[in-house]
Amino acid sequence: MTNIEIRAYHCDGFGHVNNARWLELFDEARWQFWQDRDYAWFKNQQLAIVSSRIEIDYLRPAITGDSISITSTWEAFEPRAAWLTQTATRNGKPLASARVKLAVLGPDSPRALDLAGELLEKLR
């Protein structure tokens, strides 16, 4: 889980978190998600974890000063992609949710690697 305090620069003229800023907040939570796993292993293997699709549902506004929590959990694994679900909450109430499709790229090819064996275990 990643805890983030909403700052004024996250918000638009109406005083709530701007849609584009939700992308950044979910991205910050994904970085924490990787840091909680063996991210160094991916770096040492020269592997890049990339987002190829993000779907966001906006449920409630968040405003400056709010403390939000974002949880990131695996939803599904496909042969060459994985789906991560992220949920932002304030005081246990959902604010926004994201579904993120991720792939792993190797140093020698721009093509997504098969998610199997040690690579799949490191993701989980």
Disulfide bonds with the S-S distance in Angstrom:
none
